[in-house]
Amino acid sequence: MFSRRQFLRIFTVSTLAGISSRFVQAQPTVSLSGQVLTSEGNPIASARVTGLASHNSFFQEARTDASGNYLLLVPASLTYMLGVSAPGREYQEIPLTVTDADIETDFSLGLDQHPGIWQVVGSTEPETFGGTNSGSVLPDGRIFYCHDATDPILFNPITGETSPAARSSSEQGCHMPTLLPDGHLLIIAGGTIDDAGNFSGDEEAIATVKAYDPTGNVWENWPDLNEPRWYPGFARLPDGKFLLFGGGQQPDLLRTDSCEILDPETRESRMTGSMLRAGGFGPAILLLTGEVLLTWEPPQLYNPTTGQWRATGDFVQPNRAEVRT
């Protein structure tokens, strides 16, 4: 279960795509404003302020200016959780019931007293996983680790113990995993790898789809995808189907712009509209509008109704590795 702080970080991606713009236009808006200070009384610039309405019906964020001031414009007649965070400072959030009047709220952030710690809780020995591995939390809390689906490991984070899982029928490195509603784990596409664990010209991309049953510790082969995809992109659609996009293919290990939709009910896949540019497993998220936002350059949106991709706005911060001071 995500903490609210973790959830807000993830949910921000949806906001960047403007998921709430139509909702804002349909409702009267009020302002949430104020100042964010340190516990010593100094303004905090570039602090992150977030407003999340009940039932996730609206979300907005803002950054404070050089004087620590912030401003959010939100729909009236809703209840919000107003959260504030800044590097090295404690996280604070408060509930706000917004009527038809503007609200001014100041925050004073002390030093972060809970930066977190790392603790070794176990080992995956005898398996050592590298760049092609994946980890998936199963319904019973165990974690399924594998690198090519031939030597998977089941890890219990409570006891720290590991046990081998059943081997699948074929090698499937650089895959995409996802958990099905019935508790089965789906391993989708990928590629064969050489002895050094690399995907090279002597190996091949594959279209294989397999389901692992953690209760019976058995595998089941599903029909192949339409195209082989090494490290494909993946997103869930509103109707429960899966969008697979891009990935590496032969010859010459080139990426593709092709996409397809896998239906877990029928286990069949069909081709859909291609991306604006060939790519791989770019970060993607299902928005409240029902569209999929793909953030890898260029940022683009997939519409399941039309089956087409279209360009969306670039990030305000183009260099995502930039460090804020």
N, C-alpha and C positions, 0 to 999 in steps of 0.2 A: 504494500500500500504506500503510495506517495504521500509525503508530508505536504501541507499546503504550500510551503515554500518551494519544494521541488515541482509541484504541479504548476505553480505560477510561471516558473521558468520555462516549462515545456509548453504551456498554453500560449505563451507570448508569440510563438511562431504563427499561430492562427491569427492573432491580432494584426501582425505585420501584413497579412493579406486582406485586412479590412473586413473581417467576417461580420462585424456588427454595424456596418455603415447604414444598411437599410433600416435596421432597428432604430438607430439614432434618429434618422430622418422622420420616422413615424411617431416619435414620442417627444413631448416637451423636454428640454434639457436644462439642467442646473449645473452649477460649477462647484467642484470640490477643490479647495485651495488651502494654502498654508505654507509653513516654513519648516524645514528639517534642519535641526541643529545637533551638534555634539552635546554630550552631557556637560561639557565645559562652556557651552553657549556659543560655539563657533558654527557658522553656516557650513553645511555639507553640500558641495557642488556635485552634480551628476548622480545624486542618490536616485534610486529607482522607486517610483511610487506606482502602485497597482490598485485598480478598483475592479473587483470581481462580484457581479450580481448573483443573487441566489439562483440555484438551478443552472448555473453557468450560462445564463441568458445574455449576458453582456460582459465584456472585458475591455479595459483600456489601461494603458500605462503611460507614464511621463517621466522625464528626468528633471531634477531640480536645476535651477540656473546658478550663477556664481554666488548669489546671495542665499541659496538654499530654498528658494521659492518654487512651488509647483502649482500646476493647474490641470484639472481633469474636467471635461465636459461630458456628463453622463445623463442618461434618461431618468426622469423623475419617477416617483412612486415605486421605487424598488429598494430592496435591502442589499447592502454591499458589505464586503470585507475589504477595508482599506489597509494595504500593507506597504511598509517602507523598509528598504534595505540599502546598505552601502558597504563596500569592502572594509573589513576589519571592525564593523560595528554590529551590534545586536539587531536582530530582526524584530519588528513590531508590527502588529496588525490589530485593528479595532473594527467592531461592527458599526455600520451607519444605516439608519433608516432615512431615506431621502424622500422628502415630500415635494413641495414646489418652491422651496427656498434654497438659496445658495448656502453652503456650509464651509466654514473655515476651521481647519484643524492643524495644529502644530505638533511636531514630534521632536523628542529629545532622545538621541540614540547613544547609549553607553558603548563601551568596548565589548567586542564579541567574547563572551566567556566560555563558549562551547565551539571551538574551531573544529572539533572532531579528532578522532584518533584511528590509527590502523592497527588491526590485530590479526595475527595468523590464526585461522580457525581450522585449518586442515590442509590436505595436499591431494592432488590428483594422481599421485604416483600409483602404478608404474608409468602412466602416460604423461608425457610432457607436451603441452599444446603450444602451437606457434601461431603464425599469422592467419591460418585458414580455419581456426577453431570458432565454435559458437557455444553459447551457454543459454539454456532455456529453463525457466522455473516450471516444474510440473505441478499438477493440482495438489499433490500431497506434500509440497514444499521442497522436495528434492530438486537438485539442479542437474540437468542432462548436459554433459560436456562432450563434444566430439570435434574432430578435425576433418575427417573424411567419411564418417559414418561406418567405418570398419572396426574401430576400437573405441566405442563410446564408454563414458564413465558416468555413473550415478553418484552424486555427492550429497550428503546430508549435512546442511550447514549447522544443525543443532548439535549433532554428535561429532562432526568432523570426520566421519567415516566415508569411505568410498567403496563402491562395488562395481564390477563390470556389467555393462548392459549388453544385450544381444547384438551380434554383428549383423549389419545389413548385407544385402546380396551383392553390392557393388560399391566402388569408391565414389565419393561425392564430396570433394573438398570445395571450399569457396562458395558454399551454398547459402540459401536464405531460409531460416527456420521460423515457424509460427505455430502457436498452440490453437487447436481446434476446440469448439465448444464442448465436444464430447470427451476432452482430455487427451486425445491423441496429439502427437507432435508431428508436424509436417516438415519435411526437409525437401526444399525445392531447388532444382537446377544445380549449378556449380560446375566443377571440372575435375578431371583427374590431375594428379600432381606427381612430380618426379621424386626421386629419393631424397632430395634436399628440401622437399616440401614446397616447391615452386611450380607455378603454372607456366609452362614453356611451350615452344613450338612443337615439341615431341609429344605433348599431352593434348587433351582435347576438352572443349567445352561440352557440357551435356545438358539434356532436357529432362533428366530423370526427376520423378516425384515419388517420394516414399512417405509412409505414415508409420510412426512408432507408437505402439500401445504399451504404456508404462505398467499397466495392470498385469497383462499377460507376458510382458517382456518379449514381444514379437514385432516383426516388421511386415508391412504389406506394401507391395508395389502398386502405384497408381499409373494411369496412362501418362505418357510423356507430354511435355509442353509442345507447342507447335514448333518452337525454335530452341536451340541450345543457348544457355545463358550462364556465363561465368560471372559470379558476383552480381546477380541482377538486383535492380531496385524493387521495392515491395511496398504496397499500401493496401489497407483494408477499405472496401467500398461500403456505402450505407446499406446495401442489400446483402452483405455478408460475403460477397465475392472478393477475390484478391486480384489486384492490379500488379502485374510483373512488367517492369520496364527496363530497357537497355540491357547491359551486360556485355561480356566479351565473347567473341565468336571467332571461328576460323574462316578464312586463312589469316595469317599475320596477327592474330590476337587482337583484332580491331573491335572497338565498341560498336554497338548498333543503336539505332534510334527506334527500333520496332518495339511494340508493346502487345501484351495479351492479357486476357482476363481468365482466371481459373475459378471455376464454380465448384466449391467443395461438396455440394449436394450431388451433382452429376459426375464430378471428378474430371470433367472435360474442360478444355480451354479453347478460347477463340481469339483471333487477332482483333486489335482495335487500333485507333489512330496513333500515329508515330509521334515521338517527342520532337521538339523544335530543333534538337541537335543530338547527335549520338552521345551516350553517356553510360554511367554505371549505376552503382547503388547510392545515389544522392539522397540526403535526408528528405523524407516526405512525410506529410501528415494529412489526415482527413479533417477538413474544416466543417464547421457547423452548417455551412451552405450546401454540403454534400459533395463539394469539389475536393480534389487532392492538390495540395501545394507541394511542388518539388522545388527545393531551395538551391540545388546545385545549379551553377551558371549554365544557361540563363534561368533566373527564377520563372517558373511557368505553372499554369493551372490546368488540370485535367477535368473535363466535364463528363461524368458517366452517362448523362442523357444523350449528348451529342457524340460521345466517343472521341472528342478532339481536345488537343492541347492549345493553349494560347499564352502569349507572353503576359507577365505581370510586372509590377514595378521592381526596380533594383533595391537592394538593401540601402538604408540610410548610411550604415557603416559598411562600406564595401569590403574592407579588410577585416575579416572576422577574427584575426589573430591580434588585432590592436589591443594594447593594454591600457585600460583607463587608470589615470592617476588621481 
